[in-house]
Amino acid sequence: MEIRLASPILQADSIVDGEGVRAVLWTQGCGHKCLGCHNPSTHSFDDGILLDIEEVKAQIDSLEGQDGITLSGGDPMYQVDACLELAKYIKSKKMNIWCYTGYDFEKDILGRMAEQWEETKEMLSYIDVLVDGPFLAEEKDLSLRFRGSRNQRLIDLRQTLASGQIVLWTDWQTERRS
């Protein structure tokens, strides 16, 4: 199986794409095309590079000092099958997963992804935090952690799926450990 990525190399040591020090997998392809997107070069579905999933797994194996991996882009939800396979592998390495999507969790993911629902549902089960919603330039807020506009949410996906209600992620656990 292949995945289309914006960069053939995982970006290590990010501190802005989720909690802790993380590696980021930049998927290629996004139909949202948000005005003011910080990564517009990932919008095209034809650009980037196709990599075999095994090559990405080898990069994951070589990571050191990373707390987790963030799936970003582009939008990982456009490549659910490949991202699902990687999410399973990432979890086997005992790493947490954050995922950024321009889709709204309730309206788009739960409401409209029926054609790939089984794969989408399984992929969601591996994600710890889902950052949902398009970037909206009129709601841009540079004071927010891990997101660019006020409409975007940090959803604790494990708690949300277990309870059936949206549970927002907070960093209280991080603060308590300090």
Residue frames relative to the residue before (quaternion, step in Angstrom):
aa qw qx qy qz dx dy dz
M 1.0000 0.0000 0.0000 0.0000 0.00 0.00 0.00
E 0.2151 -0.7733 0.5858 0.1123 3.55 -1.12 0.74
I 0.1710 -0.7387 0.6410 0.1191 3.50 -1.37 0.40
R 0.3312 -0.7211 0.5696 0.2141 3.58 -1.05 0.77
L 0.0578 -0.8150 0.5757 -0.0321 3.53 -0.65 1.22
A 0.5287 -0.6156 0.4842 0.3271 3.55 -1.23 0.50
S 0.7771 0.1137 -0.0423 0.6175 3.55 1.18 -0.64
P 0.4587 -0.7070 0.4607 0.2784 3.59 -0.91 0.83
I 0.7190 0.3965 -0.2198 0.5268 3.58 1.30 -0.23
L 0.4732 -0.6426 0.5238 0.2981 3.58 -0.98 0.85
Q 0.3483 -0.7090 0.5701 0.2258 3.57 -1.02 0.78
A 0.1838 -0.8012 0.5636 0.0816 3.58 -0.50 1.17
D 0.8283 0.3276 -0.2093 0.4034 3.50 -1.43 0.22
S 0.3315 0.7246 -0.5323 0.2858 3.60 1.02 0.73
I 0.1292 -0.7803 0.6068 0.0798 3.56 -1.07 0.78
V 0.6582 0.5127 -0.3063 0.4585 3.62 1.26 0.13
D 0.6805 0.4887 -0.2764 0.4707 3.61 1.25 -0.16
G 0.7891 -0.1043 0.0380 0.6041 3.56 1.12 0.71
E 0.7010 -0.4876 0.3348 0.3985 3.52 -1.35 0.24
G 0.8132 0.2532 -0.2054 0.4821 3.54 -1.05 0.81
V 0.6122 -0.4888 0.4478 0.4310 3.50 -1.34 -0.42
R 0.0401 0.8442 -0.5244 0.1038 3.56 -0.53 1.17
A 0.3974 -0.6438 0.5903 0.2813 3.47 -1.38 0.29
V 0.2219 -0.7766 0.5787 0.1134 3.57 -1.10 0.72
L 0.2045 -0.7342 0.6397 0.0997 3.51 -1.02 0.98
W 0.1776 -0.8113 0.5535 0.0622 3.58 -0.43 1.26
T 0.2030 -0.7848 0.5753 0.1090 3.58 -0.30 1.24
Q 0.3434 -0.7210 0.5670 0.2020 3.55 -1.24 0.52
G 0.7186 0.4138 -0.3360 0.4466 3.55 -0.92 0.95
C 0.2371 0.7522 -0.5832 0.1946 3.53 -0.71 1.14
G 0.2753 -0.7883 0.5343 0.1314 3.54 -0.73 1.09
H 0.5270 0.6533 -0.4108 0.3559 3.60 1.22 -0.20
K 0.0258 -0.8566 0.5125 0.0540 3.56 1.08 -0.84
C 0.0318 0.8478 -0.5257 0.0619 3.55 0.85 1.04
L 0.4699 -0.6533 0.5208 0.2848 3.56 -0.96 0.93
G 0.8024 0.2303 -0.1891 0.5171 3.59 -0.69 1.06
C 0.3012 0.7710 -0.5055 0.2435 3.59 1.28 0.18
H 0.4306 -0.7127 0.4904 0.2570 3.59 -0.95 0.85
N 0.7786 0.2747 -0.1434 0.5456 3.60 1.24 -0.21
P 0.0482 0.8615 -0.5045 0.0316 3.64 0.80 0.96
S 0.5675 0.6032 -0.3940 0.3984 3.61 1.14 -0.38
T 0.6513 0.5115 -0.3212 0.4593 3.61 1.24 -0.22
H 0.4596 0.7183 -0.4324 0.2931 3.62 1.22 -0.02
S 0.6625 0.5316 -0.3201 0.4195 3.62 0.85 -0.91
F 0.3737 -0.7261 0.5362 0.2136 3.55 -1.01 0.87
D 0.6696 0.5069 -0.2878 0.4603 3.59 1.28 -0.20
D 0.6291 0.5380 -0.3374 0.4483 3.59 1.17 -0.46
G 0.6097 0.5643 -0.4110 0.3754 3.54 -1.27 -0.24
I 0.4519 -0.6658 0.5274 0.2726 3.52 -1.28 -0.41
L 0.3578 -0.7012 0.5718 0.2311 3.54 -1.07 0.77
L 0.0257 -0.7901 0.6123 -0.0106 3.56 -0.83 1.02
D 0.4818 -0.6210 0.5266 0.3239 3.52 -1.14 0.64
I 0.5866 -0.6038 0.4176 0.3418 3.57 -1.00 0.87
E 0.6242 0.5566 -0.3478 0.4238 3.60 1.01 -0.73
E 0.6138 0.5337 -0.3477 0.4664 3.60 1.12 -0.63
V 0.6476 0.5024 -0.3170 0.4772 3.58 1.01 -0.79
K 0.6287 0.5309 -0.3326 0.4608 3.59 0.99 -0.80
A 0.6314 0.5266 -0.3320 0.4624 3.60 1.01 -0.77
Q 0.6352 0.5097 -0.3298 0.4775 3.59 1.05 -0.72
I 0.6228 0.5301 -0.3364 0.4669 3.57 1.01 -0.79
D 0.6427 0.5379 -0.3122 0.4474 3.58 0.99 -0.86
S 0.7146 0.4634 -0.2591 0.4556 3.59 1.05 -0.72
L 0.4878 0.6759 -0.4346 0.3410 3.61 1.24 -0.14
E 0.0598 -0.7721 0.6318 0.0331 3.53 -1.16 0.72
G 0.8449 0.2126 -0.1481 0.4679 3.55 -1.10 0.72
Q 0.5254 0.6164 -0.4244 0.4048 3.61 1.14 0.50
D 0.3921 -0.7287 0.5170 0.2192 3.58 -0.94 0.92
G 0.8029 -0.0989 0.0982 0.5796 3.54 1.13 -0.59
I 0.3886 -0.6817 0.5628 0.2599 3.51 -1.36 -0.14
T 0.2169 -0.7591 0.6040 0.1090 3.53 -1.07 0.86
L 0.2404 -0.7245 0.6314 0.1363 3.53 -1.00 0.95
S 0.1153 0.7949 -0.5801 0.1356 3.56 -0.57 1.17
G 0.0890 -0.8334 0.5423 0.0588 3.55 -1.08 -0.35
G 0.4754 0.2650 0.8088 0.2228 1.43 -1.76 -1.91
D 0.3844 -0.6701 0.5634 0.2930 3.49 -1.30 -0.50
P 0.4242 -0.7399 0.4669 0.2336 3.59 -0.51 1.18
M 0.6001 0.5969 -0.3627 0.3899 3.61 1.12 -0.56
Y 0.5849 0.5559 -0.3770 0.4547 3.59 1.26 -0.18
Q 0.7499 0.2763 -0.1728 0.5757 3.60 1.28 -0.24
V 0.0120 -0.8661 0.4996 -0.0120 3.54 0.87 1.03
D 0.6650 0.5219 -0.3311 0.4193 3.63 0.78 -0.91
A 0.7003 0.4548 -0.2709 0.4788 3.59 0.83 -0.98
C 0.6661 0.4937 -0.3072 0.4671 3.60 0.96 -0.83
L 0.5967 0.5484 -0.3598 0.4624 3.60 1.10 -0.62
E 0.6628 0.4972 -0.3177 0.4610 3.59 0.86 -0.89
L 0.6684 0.4832 -0.3020 0.4781 3.59 0.98 -0.80
A 0.6244 0.5407 -0.3465 0.4446 3.60 1.00 -0.77
K 0.6249 0.5253 -0.3400 0.4668 3.59 0.97 -0.78
Y 0.6761 0.4976 -0.2929 0.4578 3.56 0.92 -0.92
I 0.6344 0.5347 -0.3254 0.4535 3.57 0.97 -0.90
K 0.6679 0.4945 -0.2983 0.4694 3.59 0.93 -0.89
S 0.6171 0.5401 -0.3526 0.4507 3.60 1.06 -0.66
K 0.6698 0.4669 -0.2757 0.5073 3.57 1.28 -0.43
K 0.4652 -0.7199 0.4046 0.3189 3.58 1.37 0.23
M 0.4617 0.6470 -0.4641 0.3909 3.58 1.05 0.80
N 0.4258 -0.6804 0.5203 0.2918 3.58 -1.13 0.57
I 0.2764 -0.7665 0.5664 0.1235 3.55 -1.25 0.55
W 0.0923 -0.7266 0.6788 0.0529 3.50 -1.04 0.94
C 0.0762 -0.7928 0.6040 0.0301 3.58 -1.10 0.69
Y 0.2118 -0.7610 0.6044 0.1037 3.56 -0.94 0.99
T 0.0792 0.7823 -0.6148 0.0608 3.55 -0.97 0.90
G 0.4405 -0.6792 0.5232 0.2662 3.55 -1.15 0.64
Y 0.5420 0.6133 -0.3985 0.4139 3.56 1.29 -0.10
D 0.4300 -0.6408 0.5695 0.2831 3.54 -1.25 0.57
F 0.5389 -0.6730 0.3974 0.3141 3.59 -0.76 1.03
E 0.7442 0.4006 -0.2475 0.4737 3.60 0.66 -1.03
K 0.7380 0.4535 -0.2469 0.4345 3.57 0.65 -1.12
D 0.8047 0.3218 -0.1519 0.4752 3.58 0.73 -1.03
I 0.7353 0.4206 -0.2574 0.4650 3.58 0.71 -1.03
L 0.7379 0.3760 -0.2348 0.5089 3.58 0.76 -0.97
G 0.7546 0.4551 -0.2172 0.4198 3.57 0.97 -0.83
R 0.8392 0.2545 -0.0884 0.4723 3.58 1.00 -0.70
M 0.6332 0.5584 -0.3490 0.4068 3.60 1.12 -0.14
A 0.1868 0.8373 -0.4947 0.1385 3.58 1.14 0.63
E 0.6174 0.5728 -0.3601 0.4013 3.59 1.02 -0.69
Q 0.7651 0.2014 -0.1362 0.5962 3.58 1.16 -0.48
W 0.1955 0.8512 -0.4792 0.0871 3.57 1.17 0.48
E 0.6626 0.5132 -0.3403 0.4263 3.62 0.78 -0.89
E 0.6748 0.4739 -0.2939 0.4834 3.60 0.93 -0.88
T 0.6500 0.5165 -0.3164 0.4590 3.57 0.98 -0.88
K 0.6524 0.5166 -0.3077 0.4613 3.58 0.90 -0.94
E 0.6638 0.4900 -0.3094 0.4728 3.58 0.94 -0.84
M 0.6379 0.5202 -0.3352 0.4583 3.60 0.94 -0.83
L 0.6396 0.5355 -0.3262 0.4446 3.59 0.94 -0.88
S 0.6325 0.5620 -0.3347 0.4148 3.58 1.04 -0.71
Y 0.6867 0.4639 -0.2812 0.4839 3.60 1.20 -0.36
I 0.6221 0.5621 -0.3356 0.4295 3.60 1.23 -0.40
D 0.3597 -0.7366 0.5374 0.1980 3.56 -0.92 0.95
V 0.7979 0.0263 0.0209 0.6019 3.57 0.86 -0.99
L 0.1422 -0.7669 0.6235 0.0542 3.54 -0.92 1.04
V 0.1701 -0.7441 0.6384 0.0992 3.56 -0.81 1.04
D 0.0454 -0.8519 0.5212 -0.0214 3.57 -0.31 1.24
G 0.6840 0.5020 -0.3782 0.3702 3.51 -1.36 0.34
P 0.5307 -0.6303 0.4621 0.3279 3.53 -1.13 0.65
F 0.4985 -0.5801 0.5255 0.3725 3.55 -1.26 0.33
L 0.0985 -0.7832 0.6130 0.0328 3.58 -0.84 1.02
A 0.4284 -0.7377 0.4614 0.2436 3.56 -0.46 1.23
E 0.6657 0.5096 -0.3108 0.4478 3.61 1.02 -0.76
E 0.7209 0.3668 -0.2441 0.5350 3.61 1.26 -0.21
K 0.2798 0.7796 -0.5095 0.2333 3.57 1.25 0.38
D 0.0678 0.7843 -0.6095 0.0941 3.55 -0.95 0.95
L 0.2752 -0.8097 0.5019 0.1294 3.56 -0.28 1.29
S 0.6009 0.5709 -0.3676 0.4216 3.61 1.21 -0.18
L 0.5468 0.6304 -0.3950 0.3841 3.60 1.23 -0.24
R 0.3766 -0.6989 0.5546 0.2491 3.55 -1.10 0.68
F 0.8880 0.0887 -0.0744 0.4450 3.54 -1.10 0.84
R 0.7596 0.2319 -0.2082 0.5708 3.61 1.13 0.44
G 0.4646 -0.7356 0.4405 0.2213 3.54 -1.21 0.49
S 0.8032 0.1623 -0.0977 0.5648 3.59 1.13 -0.50
R 0.6555 -0.5858 0.3348 0.3392 3.53 -1.16 0.76
N 0.6243 0.5556 -0.3506 0.4226 3.63 1.09 -0.49
Q 0.6086 0.5658 -0.3554 0.4279 3.58 1.17 -0.48
R 0.1976 -0.7963 0.5664 0.0780 3.55 -1.03 0.86
L 0.3178 -0.6805 0.6238 0.2164 3.52 -1.28 0.56
I 0.0686 -0.8370 0.5429 -0.0067 3.57 -0.12 1.29
D 0.3336 -0.6913 0.6080 0.2029 3.54 -0.86 1.05
L 0.2430 -0.8450 0.4584 0.1296 3.53 0.08 1.31
R 0.6156 0.5470 -0.3576 0.4404 3.60 1.00 -0.68
Q 0.6872 0.4646 -0.2746 0.4863 3.59 0.91 -0.94
T 0.6329 0.5405 -0.3224 0.4510 3.58 1.04 -0.79
L 0.6923 0.4636 -0.2869 0.4728 3.59 0.84 -0.93
A 0.6562 0.5155 -0.3140 0.4528 3.60 1.04 -0.71
S 0.7658 0.3832 -0.1994 0.4765 3.58 0.96 -0.84
G 0.4029 -0.7167 0.4766 0.3112 3.58 1.15 -0.51
Q 0.6954 0.3697 -0.2611 0.5581 3.58 1.32 0.20
I 0.5849 -0.5867 0.4240 0.3659 3.56 -1.11 0.67
V 0.0350 -0.7545 0.6553 -0.0114 3.54 -0.90 1.06
L 0.2905 -0.7752 0.5391 0.1551 3.55 -0.61 1.13
W 0.4496 -0.6683 0.5274 0.2703 3.53 -1.10 0.80
T 0.0304 -0.7577 0.6513 0.0274 3.52 -1.12 0.77
D 0.4504 -0.7001 0.4848 0.2682 3.55 -1.14 0.50
W 0.2274 0.7979 -0.5299 0.1757 3.61 1.11 0.57
Q 0.6214 0.5421 -0.3587 0.4374 3.61 1.03 -0.67
T 0.6341 0.5247 -0.3228 0.4673 3.56 1.04 -0.80
E 0.6709 0.5027 -0.2993 0.4557 3.57 0.91 -0.95
R 0.6539 0.5290 -0.3120 0.4418 3.57 1.02 -0.82
R 0.6485 0.5246 -0.3149 0.4527 3.59 1.11 -0.67
S 0.5841 0.6185 -0.3656 0.3777 3.60 1.17 -0.55
